[in-house]
Amino acid sequence: MSAPTPVESYEVLYTRLQKVVASLEQGELPLAEALILYEQGVRLAADCQRLLDHAELRVQQLQSGEPASDLEA
């Protein structure tokens, strides 16, 4: 099986982030578990933002006519 594309990775990460947020919003978790989930959510949000930033940079470079060979990831 091939490695996931950045878009697939974003979708997977975003889905995981949504599940973390839903669990935290229920408010019925012990404090220790809530903190662990919160930390996971922060990491997932940062990873999603990194992928979005990369995609935005790629679009900008494509629009300006710059080669995108160094942007694959």
C-alpha positions as CSV (number, residue, x, y, z in Angstrom):
1,M,0.0,0.0,0.0
2,S,1.3,3.5,-0.8
3,A,2.0,6.2,1.7
4,P,-0.9,8.6,2.2
5,T,-0.8,11.8,0.3
6,P,-0.7,15.1,2.3
7,V,-4.4,15.6,1.6
8,E,-5.2,12.2,3.0
9,S,-2.9,12.8,5.9
10,Y,-4.7,16.1,6.6
11,E,-8.1,14.4,6.5
12,V,-7.0,11.6,8.8
13,L,-5.5,14.1,11.3
14,Y,-8.5,16.4,11.1
15,T,-10.9,13.5,11.8
16,R,-8.8,12.5,14.8
17,L,-8.8,16.1,16.0
18,Q,-12.6,16.3,15.7
19,K,-12.9,13.1,17.8
20,V,-10.6,14.5,20.5
21,V,-12.6,17.8,20.6
22,A,-15.9,15.9,20.9
23,S,-14.6,13.8,23.8
24,L,-13.4,16.9,25.6
25,E,-16.7,18.7,25.0
26,Q,-18.6,16.0,26.7
27,G,-16.9,17.0,29.9
28,E,-17.2,13.7,31.6
29,L,-13.5,12.7,31.5
30,P,-11.2,12.5,34.5
31,L,-8.8,15.4,34.6
32,A,-5.7,13.3,33.8
33,E,-7.4,11.8,30.7
34,A,-8.7,15.2,29.6
35,L,-5.2,16.6,29.8
36,I,-3.8,13.8,27.7
37,L,-6.5,14.3,25.1
38,Y,-5.9,18.1,25.2
39,E,-2.2,17.5,24.5
40,Q,-3.1,15.2,21.6
41,G,-5.5,17.8,20.3
42,V,-2.8,20.5,20.4
43,R,-0.4,18.3,18.5
44,L,-3.0,17.3,15.9
45,A,-4.0,21.0,15.4
46,A,-0.4,21.9,14.9
47,D,0.1,19.1,12.4
48,C,-3.1,20.1,10.5
49,Q,-1.9,23.8,10.4
50,R,1.5,22.7,9.1
51,L,-0.1,20.8,6.3
52,L,-2.4,23.7,5.5
53,D,0.5,26.1,5.5
54,H,2.4,23.8,3.1
55,A,-0.5,23.6,0.8
56,E,-0.9,27.4,0.8
57,L,2.7,27.9,0.0
58,R,2.5,25.4,-2.8
59,V,-0.5,27.2,-4.3
60,Q,1.2,30.5,-4.1
61,Q,4.3,29.2,-5.8
62,L,2.3,27.5,-8.5
63,Q,0.4,30.7,-9.1
64,S,3.6,32.7,-9.4
65,G,5.0,30.2,-11.9
66,E,7.7,28.8,-9.6
67,P,8.6,25.1,-9.9
68,A,7.0,23.0,-7.2
69,S,9.5,20.1,-7.2
70,D,10.9,21.1,-3.8
71,L,7.3,21.2,-2.4
72,E,6.5,17.5,-2.6
73,A,5.7,16.0,0.8
